Amino acid sequence: MIDWTKQTEDALQSWADAQKQLWSSWVDATGQVNQTQLADTWRKAVDTWEEAVGNGLKAQAEWSRTLSENLAAVPNVPKDIQDWAKQTQEVGSHWNTAQKDLWESYFGMVRKAVPVKMLGTVEAENQKLFDTWQAATEQITAAQSAWAQTWTEQAAADAPKAKASKTKKAAVA
């Protein structure tokens, strides 16, 4: 069985690294531009960041959907496993929607920031914001890893039951 937990952790770590690089680039740019350029750079950075997050959420939703569809396409999969896959997809969809709502709220707040007013304290404030964001990302990573671990363990536990049920039915027939 594929180690979904490791894949999730790797993807989230890559994403967190990209966020850190974005912040560093923005901080570097703030010292080299005038007010108009700063506002434009801020808007472009937020647009790019928001697009990256949106793409990540779309990929997450697609992964969940594909997993469920692929499992459903396998012949002779027991109904309880199919039901479990459908439920997993629904939970993943709700989780994805919750993340999307959180991100939309966050980006709404970030777009209201006035970069020119932040010039005097941009380094310190960016570090505080990044630290807070990194802590939140680590909590999300831990939650997703725990979910993936639980999901993997449940799949592993259900597999012998499904095989035993199939063997028992074949023996009766």
The 8 nearest C-alpha neighbors of each residue, nearest first, counted from 0:
[[1, 2, 151, 155, 3, 154, 152, 158],
 [2, 0, 3, 6, 151, 4, 5, 147],
 [1, 3, 4, 5, 0, 6, 151, 148],
 [4, 2, 6, 5, 1, 7, 147, 151],
 [3, 5, 7, 144, 147, 2, 6, 148],
 [4, 6, 8, 7, 3, 2, 9, 144],
 [7, 5, 3, 9, 4, 8, 10, 2],
 [8, 6, 4, 10, 5, 9, 3, 11],
 [7, 9, 5, 11, 6, 10, 12, 4],
 [10, 8, 12, 6, 7, 11, 5, 13],
 [11, 9, 13, 7, 12, 8, 6, 14],
 [10, 12, 14, 8, 13, 9, 15, 7],
 [11, 13, 15, 9, 14, 10, 8, 16],
 [14, 12, 16, 10, 11, 15, 9, 17],
 [13, 15, 11, 17, 12, 16, 10, 18],
 [16, 14, 12, 18, 17, 13, 11, 19],
 [15, 17, 19, 13, 18, 14, 12, 20],
 [18, 16, 20, 14, 15, 19, 21, 13],
 [17, 19, 21, 15, 16, 20, 22, 14],
 [20, 18, 16, 22, 21, 17, 23, 15],
 [19, 21, 23, 17, 18, 22, 24, 16],
 [22, 20, 18, 24, 19, 23, 17, 25],
 [23, 21, 25, 19, 20, 24, 26, 18],
 [24, 22, 20, 26, 25, 21, 27, 19],
 [25, 23, 27, 21, 22, 26, 20, 28],
 [24, 26, 28, 22, 27, 23, 21, 29],
 [25, 27, 23, 29, 28, 24, 22, 122],
 [28, 26, 24, 25, 29, 30, 23, 31],
 [27, 29, 25, 31, 26, 30, 24, 32],
 [30, 28, 26, 31, 27, 32, 37, 25],
 [29, 31, 28, 27, 32, 26, 118, 33],
 [32, 30, 28, 29, 33, 27, 37, 36],
 [33, 31, 36, 37, 29, 30, 28, 34],
 [32, 34, 36, 35, 37, 31, 29, 30],
 [35, 33, 37, 36, 115, 38, 32, 114],
 [36, 34, 38, 37, 33, 39, 32, 40],
 [35, 37, 39, 33, 34, 38, 32, 40],
 [36, 38, 34, 40, 35, 39, 32, 33],
 [39, 37, 41, 35, 40, 36, 114, 42],
 [40, 38, 36, 42, 41, 37, 43, 35],
 [39, 41, 37, 43, 38, 42, 36, 44],
 [40, 42, 38, 44, 39, 43, 37, 45],
 [43, 41, 39, 45, 44, 40, 46, 38],
 [44, 42, 46, 40, 45, 41, 47, 39],
 [43, 45, 41, 47, 46, 42, 40, 48],
 [44, 46, 48, 42, 47, 43, 49, 41],
 [47, 45, 43, 49, 44, 48, 42, 50],
 [48, 46, 50, 44, 45, 49, 43, 51],
 [47, 49, 45, 51, 50, 46, 44, 52],
 [48, 50, 52, 46, 51, 47, 45, 53],
 [49, 51, 53, 47, 48, 52, 46, 54],
 [52, 50, 54, 48, 53, 49, 55, 47],
 [51, 53, 55, 49, 54, 50, 56, 48],
 [54, 52, 50, 56, 55, 51, 49, 57],
 [53, 55, 57, 51, 52, 56, 50, 58],
 [54, 56, 52, 58, 53, 57, 59, 51],
 [55, 57, 59, 53, 58, 54, 60, 52],
 [56, 58, 54, 60, 59, 55, 61, 53],
 [59, 57, 61, 55, 56, 60, 62, 54],
 [58, 60, 56, 62, 57, 61, 55, 63],
 [61, 59, 57, 63, 62, 58, 56, 64],
 [62, 60, 58, 64, 63, 59, 65, 57],
 [63, 61, 65, 59, 60, 64, 58, 66],
 [62, 64, 60, 66, 61, 88, 65, 67],
 [63, 65, 61, 67, 66, 62, 68, 88],
 [66, 64, 68, 62, 67, 63, 69, 61],
 [67, 65, 63, 69, 64, 68, 62, 70],
 [66, 68, 70, 64, 84, 65, 69, 71],
 [67, 69, 71, 65, 70, 66, 64, 72],
 [70, 68, 72, 66, 71, 67, 65, 73],
 [69, 71, 67, 72, 73, 68, 66, 81],
 [70, 72, 68, 69, 73, 67, 81, 76],
 [73, 71, 69, 70, 68, 74, 76, 67],
 [74, 72, 70, 71, 76, 75, 69, 68],
 [73, 75, 76, 72, 71, 70, 77, 69],
 [76, 74, 77, 73, 78, 165, 72, 71],
 [77, 75, 74, 73, 78, 80, 81, 71],
 [78, 76, 80, 79, 75, 81, 161, 165],
 [77, 79, 81, 80, 82, 76, 83, 75],
 [80, 78, 82, 81, 77, 83, 161, 76],
 [79, 81, 83, 82, 78, 77, 84, 76],
 [82, 80, 78, 84, 83, 79, 85, 71],
 [83, 81, 79, 85, 80, 84, 78, 86],
 [82, 84, 80, 86, 81, 85, 79, 87],
 [85, 83, 87, 81, 67, 82, 86, 80],
 [84, 86, 88, 82, 87, 83, 67, 81],
 [85, 87, 89, 83, 88, 84, 82, 90],
 [88, 86, 84, 90, 85, 89, 91, 83],
 [87, 89, 91, 85, 86, 63, 90, 92],
 [90, 88, 92, 86, 91, 87, 85, 93],
 [89, 91, 93, 87, 92, 88, 94, 86],
 [92, 90, 88, 94, 89, 93, 95, 87],
 [91, 93, 89, 95, 90, 94, 88, 96],
 [94, 92, 96, 90, 95, 91, 97, 89],
 [93, 95, 91, 97, 92, 96, 90, 98],
 [94, 96, 92, 98, 93, 97, 91, 99],
 [97, 95, 99, 93, 98, 94, 92, 100],
 [98, 96, 94, 100, 99, 95, 93, 101],
 [97, 99, 101, 95, 96, 100, 102, 94],
 [98, 100, 96, 102, 97, 101, 103, 95],
 [101, 99, 103, 97, 98, 102, 96, 104],
 [102, 100, 98, 104, 99, 103, 105, 97],
 [101, 103, 105, 99, 104, 100, 106, 98],
 [104, 102, 100, 106, 105, 101, 107, 99],
 [105, 103, 107, 101, 102, 106, 100, 108],
 [104, 106, 102, 108, 107, 103, 101, 109],
 [105, 107, 109, 103, 108, 104, 110, 102],
 [106, 108, 104, 110, 105, 109, 103, 111],
 [107, 109, 105, 106, 111, 110, 104, 112],
 [108, 110, 106, 111, 112, 107, 105, 45],
 [111, 109, 107, 112, 108, 106, 45, 42],
 [112, 110, 108, 109, 113, 107, 106, 114],
 [111, 113, 109, 110, 114, 108, 117, 116],
 [114, 112, 115, 116, 111, 117, 38, 110],
 [113, 115, 117, 116, 112, 38, 118, 37],
 [116, 114, 117, 118, 113, 34, 37, 38],
 [117, 115, 114, 113, 118, 119, 112, 120],
 [116, 118, 121, 114, 115, 120, 119, 113],
 [117, 119, 121, 115, 120, 116, 114, 29],
 [120, 118, 117, 121, 116, 122, 115, 123],
 [121, 119, 117, 123, 118, 122, 124, 125],
 [120, 122, 117, 118, 124, 123, 125, 119],
 [121, 123, 125, 124, 120, 126, 26, 119],
 [124, 122, 126, 125, 120, 121, 127, 128],
 [125, 123, 127, 121, 126, 122, 120, 128],
 [126, 124, 128, 122, 127, 123, 121, 129],
 [125, 127, 129, 123, 124, 128, 130, 122],
 [128, 126, 124, 130, 125, 129, 131, 123],
 [129, 127, 125, 131, 126, 130, 132, 124],
 [128, 130, 132, 126, 131, 127, 125, 133],
 [131, 129, 133, 127, 132, 128, 126, 134],
 [132, 130, 128, 134, 129, 133, 127, 135],
 [131, 133, 129, 135, 130, 134, 128, 136],
 [132, 134, 136, 130, 135, 131, 129, 137],
 [135, 133, 137, 131, 136, 132, 130, 138],
 [134, 136, 132, 138, 133, 137, 139, 131],
 [137, 135, 133, 139, 138, 134, 140, 132],
 [136, 138, 140, 134, 135, 139, 141, 133],
 [137, 139, 141, 135, 136, 140, 142, 134],
 [140, 138, 136, 142, 141, 137, 143, 135],
 [139, 141, 137, 143, 138, 142, 144, 136],
 [140, 142, 144, 138, 139, 143, 145, 137],
 [143, 141, 139, 145, 144, 140, 146, 138],
 [142, 144, 146, 140, 145, 141, 147, 139],
 [143, 145, 141, 147, 4, 146, 142, 140],
 [146, 144, 148, 142, 143, 147, 141, 149],
 [145, 147, 143, 149, 144, 148, 150, 142],
 [146, 148, 150, 144, 4, 145, 149, 151],
 [149, 147, 145, 151, 150, 146, 4, 144],
 [150, 148, 152, 146, 151, 147, 153, 145],
 [149, 151, 147, 153, 148, 152, 146, 154],
 [152, 150, 148, 154, 153, 149, 147, 155],
 [151, 153, 155, 149, 154, 150, 148, 156],
 [154, 152, 156, 150, 155, 151, 149, 157],
 [155, 153, 151, 157, 156, 152, 158, 150],
 [154, 156, 152, 158, 153, 157, 151, 159],
 [155, 157, 153, 154, 158, 152, 159, 160],
 [158, 156, 154, 160, 155, 159, 153, 161],
 [157, 159, 161, 155, 160, 156, 154, 162],
 [160, 158, 162, 161, 157, 163, 156, 155],
 [161, 159, 163, 157, 158, 162, 164, 156],
 [160, 162, 164, 158, 159, 163, 157, 165],
 [163, 161, 159, 165, 164, 160, 166, 158],
 [164, 162, 166, 160, 165, 161, 159, 167],
 [163, 165, 167, 161, 162, 166, 160, 168],
 [164, 166, 162, 168, 163, 167, 161, 169],
 [167, 165, 163, 169, 164, 168, 162, 170],
 [166, 168, 164, 170, 169, 165, 163, 171],
 [169, 167, 171, 165, 170, 166, 164, 172],
 [170, 168, 166, 172, 167, 171, 165, 164],
 [169, 171, 167, 168, 172, 166, 165, 164],
 [172, 170, 168, 169, 167, 166, 165, 164],
 [171, 169, 170, 168, 167, 166, 165, 164]]
